[in-house]
Amino acid sequence: MDKIKIGVLTCSDRAAANIYEDISGKEIMAFFEEVLQNPWEPIYRVIPDEKEHIVSTLRSMAEEQCALIVTTGGTGPAPRDVTPEATEEICDKLLPGFGELMRQVSLQYVPTAILSRQTAGIYNQSLIVNLPGKPSAIRQCLEAVFPSIPYCLDLIGGPYLVCDASKIMIFRPK
């Protein structure tokens, strides 16, 4: 199997300034380490909550051949939360079902999940998925949406992801 590149982008002013450790990005990478059987390489960045910086980093990750780009942070209602806007700006197609499912899952844990604005979309041959910033919410959301990600990558001409079925069940129509 070829090595797959996966972008992990943390959008956080404080993590980018080293005020605190980026636990969220590490949680995303730990999830992929657990579930993926393909060899993979993280393309990992921590940047401030600045829309143009997020847009340019997403583009750069896609140009580096990241089949999947997962962001964390910047999905709330605060003025500096602009990750969904950056994602929507560059995507050729939006996939709102990702955000709908993540909010539905998160509502089982916290009533403030209705404030989240996660989304997903396709940019060239990369799938971009916006996750929340809280590490426990990242795991909950990834477990909910990941079963559809390998098939989405198939449909857009991406690499064939193979997962450990004892960790997560993915879905591909027969």
C-alpha positions as CSV (number, residue, x, y, z in Angstrom):
1,M,0.0,0.0,0.0
2,D,1.2,3.5,-0.8
3,K,1.7,5.9,2.0
4,I,-1.2,8.3,2.3
5,K,-0.8,11.9,3.4
6,I,-3.3,13.3,5.8
7,G,-3.4,17.0,6.7
8,V,-4.0,17.9,10.4
9,L,-4.6,21.6,10.8
10,T,-5.1,23.1,14.2
11,C,-6.6,26.6,14.0
12,S,-5.9,28.3,17.4
13,D,-4.4,31.6,18.3
14,R,-3.2,30.3,21.7
15,A,-1.8,27.0,20.5
16,A,0.0,28.8,17.6
17,A,1.5,31.2,20.2
18,N,2.6,28.2,22.4
19,I,0.4,29.4,25.2
20,Y,-0.8,25.9,25.5
21,E,-0.1,22.5,23.9
22,D,-2.0,21.4,20.9
23,I,-3.8,18.4,22.3
24,S,-6.5,18.5,19.7
25,G,-4.2,17.9,16.7
26,K,-2.5,15.1,18.6
27,E,-5.9,13.5,19.3
28,I,-6.7,13.5,15.6
29,M,-3.4,11.8,14.8
30,A,-3.9,9.3,17.6
31,F,-7.3,8.4,16.1
32,F,-5.8,7.7,12.6
33,E,-3.0,5.7,14.2
34,E,-5.6,3.5,15.8
35,V,-7.9,2.9,12.9
36,L,-5.9,3.1,9.7
37,Q,-4.1,0.1,8.3
38,N,-2.6,2.0,5.5
39,P,0.8,3.5,6.0
40,W,0.2,7.2,6.4
41,E,2.1,10.5,6.9
42,P,0.7,13.4,8.9
43,I,1.2,16.9,7.4
44,Y,0.7,18.8,10.6
45,R,0.4,22.5,11.1
46,V,-0.7,24.8,14.0
47,I,-1.7,28.3,12.9
48,P,-3.6,31.3,14.3
49,D,-7.3,31.9,13.7
50,E,-6.8,34.0,10.6
51,K,-9.0,33.3,7.6
52,E,-6.5,34.0,4.9
53,H,-3.8,32.0,6.7
54,I,-6.3,29.1,7.0
55,V,-7.2,29.3,3.3
56,S,-3.6,29.3,2.2
57,T,-2.7,26.4,4.5
58,L,-5.6,24.3,3.3
59,R,-4.5,25.0,-0.3
60,S,-0.9,24.1,0.5
61,M,-1.9,20.9,2.1
62,A,-4.0,19.9,-0.9
63,E,-1.0,20.8,-3.2
64,E,1.1,18.5,-1.0
65,Q,-1.3,15.7,-2.0
66,C,-3.2,15.4,1.3
67,A,-6.2,13.2,0.4
68,L,-7.8,14.1,3.7
69,I,-7.4,17.3,5.6
70,V,-8.9,17.5,9.1
71,T,-9.1,20.8,10.9
72,T,-9.7,21.4,14.6
73,G,-10.7,24.6,16.2
74,G,-12.3,27.8,15.0
75,T,-15.8,26.4,14.5
76,G,-17.7,28.3,17.2
77,P,-19.6,31.6,17.1
78,A,-16.7,33.8,18.5
79,P,-15.5,36.6,16.2
80,R,-12.1,34.9,15.5
81,D,-13.8,31.5,14.7
82,V,-13.4,31.5,10.9
83,T,-12.4,27.9,10.0
84,P,-15.8,27.1,8.3
85,E,-15.6,30.3,6.3
86,A,-12.1,29.5,5.1
87,T,-13.2,26.0,4.2
88,E,-16.3,27.1,2.3
89,E,-14.2,29.7,0.4
90,I,-12.0,27.2,-1.2
91,C,-14.2,24.1,-1.6
92,D,-15.6,23.2,-5.0
93,K,-18.4,21.2,-3.3
94,L,-19.7,21.4,0.3
95,L,-20.9,18.3,2.2
96,P,-23.2,19.7,4.9
97,G,-24.1,16.2,6.1
98,F,-20.8,16.0,8.0
99,G,-21.6,19.0,10.1
100,E,-25.2,17.9,10.7
101,L,-24.0,14.5,12.0
102,M,-21.3,16.0,14.2
103,R,-23.7,18.4,15.8
104,Q,-26.3,15.6,16.3
105,V,-23.7,13.4,18.0
106,S,-22.3,16.3,20.1
107,L,-25.8,17.2,21.3
108,Q,-25.8,13.9,23.2
109,Y,-23.1,15.3,25.4
110,V,-23.5,19.1,25.6
111,P,-26.4,21.4,24.8
112,T,-24.0,24.0,23.4
113,A,-23.3,21.7,20.4
114,I,-25.9,23.8,18.5
115,L,-23.3,26.6,18.5
116,S,-20.9,24.6,16.5
117,R,-20.4,25.3,12.8
118,Q,-18.4,22.3,11.6
119,T,-18.6,21.6,7.9
120,A,-16.8,19.6,5.2
121,G,-16.1,19.9,1.5
122,I,-14.1,18.9,-1.5
123,Y,-11.2,21.0,-2.8
124,N,-9.7,19.5,-5.9
125,Q,-9.0,15.8,-4.8
126,S,-8.9,16.5,-1.1
127,L,-11.7,16.0,1.4
128,I,-11.6,18.8,4.1
129,V,-13.4,18.1,7.4
130,N,-13.8,20.7,10.2
131,L,-13.8,19.2,13.7
132,P,-14.4,21.0,17.0
133,G,-11.5,22.0,19.2
134,K,-12.2,20.0,22.3
135,P,-10.3,16.6,22.3
136,S,-13.2,14.5,23.6
137,A,-15.5,16.0,21.0
138,I,-12.9,15.3,18.3
139,R,-13.0,11.6,19.1
140,Q,-16.9,11.6,19.2
141,C,-17.2,13.4,15.9
142,L,-14.5,11.3,14.1
143,E,-16.1,8.1,15.2
144,A,-19.4,9.3,13.8
145,V,-18.3,10.6,10.4
146,F,-15.2,8.5,9.6
147,P,-17.2,5.5,8.4
148,S,-18.1,7.5,5.3
149,I,-14.7,9.1,4.6
150,P,-13.0,6.1,2.8
151,Y,-15.9,5.9,0.3
152,C,-15.9,9.6,-0.2
153,L,-12.2,9.5,-1.0
154,D,-13.0,6.6,-3.5
155,L,-15.6,8.8,-5.2
156,I,-13.2,11.8,-5.6
157,G,-10.3,9.7,-6.9
158,G,-8.4,9.6,-3.7
159,P,-6.5,6.7,-2.2
160,Y,-8.1,3.5,-1.0
161,L,-8.2,3.6,2.8
162,V,-8.1,0.3,4.7
163,C,-9.2,0.4,8.4
164,D,-9.0,-2.0,11.3
165,A,-12.6,-3.4,11.5
166,S,-12.1,-4.1,15.2
167,K,-11.7,-0.4,15.8
168,I,-14.1,1.1,13.3
169,M,-16.5,-0.1,10.7
170,I,-16.4,1.8,7.4
171,F,-19.1,1.6,4.8
172,R,-18.6,1.1,1.1
173,P,-21.6,0.1,-1.0
174,K,-21.3,-3.3,-2.8
